[in-house]
Amino acid sequence: MERYTIRCAIYLFLIKNNKLFLIRRKNTGWEDGKYCVPGGHLESNEKLSDAVKREAKEEAGIEVDFEDVKFIQAMHRKSNVDYIDLFFIANKWLGEPKNTEEDKADDAGWFDIDNLPENILPHQKVVLDNYKKNIIFSEFGF
């Protein structure tokens, strides 16, 4: 019998002055036109801490020290496949976040945390709402 496998993705919340940094997806084949926080799949043989640093650099052009990053939530998400999504927040970083993957995103910027775009990825909106309530686990899409 084949064992059940699940994918893992990591996401990084960048918040300053009550604003959240978001990127709008394009040409990815999944949820294009929607805003999301920087993040992506955990790669084979990659530590979570390295994945967080890699995605911050790849998607937002910033450098983070994992000592300045805090775990905020785990989500079991049903999509086209099952995911375990791990969400982190950076307290500080080097550089100014920007869209560094123009082939995969067509907008990026800071949005008021209490007035986010309607076209934000729904599961990430849930995580943000849970973060405000100190909820560290959720399920989505079942």
Summary of the structure (lengths in Angstrom):
residues: 142
radius of gyration: 14.5
end to end distance: 24.7
largest distance: 51.6
contacts: 406
relative contact order: 0.26
helix: 19%
strand: 39%
